[in-house]
Amino acid sequence: MNTPDGRGVTRLDYDRDGHLDLLVASSAAGYHLYENRSGDGRAVQMHVLDRNSALAHGATVRIGSNGSQWRVLHAGTDFHAQDQRLIHVGVGSRGV
């Protein structure tokens, strides 16, 4: 990965194929999109809202029965970065 002076990174499913891709911001070279091209992607993506239909930051979502996966909706992630405003859970070959 050749990214000079990275200033921020975010995960998102840019092409809606079920795989999380990376978008890296650089001070000198703009943005770089790194597409995840691994195998078949199956994922569940959802917006989590509170009673007032606002994003429920801090909400925890659990998907599955055996070996459940947990995700928490975060408002931001790192310096100059913010993840997408939805929960993404890869489910692999188990389906949805």
C-alpha positions, 0 to 999 in steps of 0.5 A: 500500500503506497499512501504518502502522509495519510491523514485519515482512513475509513471503512465502507462498502463502497461498491456494495459487494459485502466487503469493507473497502478502505478510503484513505485521505492524504494531505498531498495526494487526495484520496485513495480507495482500496477495494477489497476483492476477496471471495463472495461477500455476504453482509448485513448492513443497517442504520440504527435509529433511536425513538426520534429517528436519529442515529443511535450512536453507542447502540450495540447490535448482535447478529447470529445465534452460535458465535454471535457477532457484535457491533457498536455504532460509533460517531467517529473512529480516528484522527480526521476520520469517520466510519460510515453511519451504519452497522456492517456485519459480514456473515460469510457463507452462513447467509443472512 
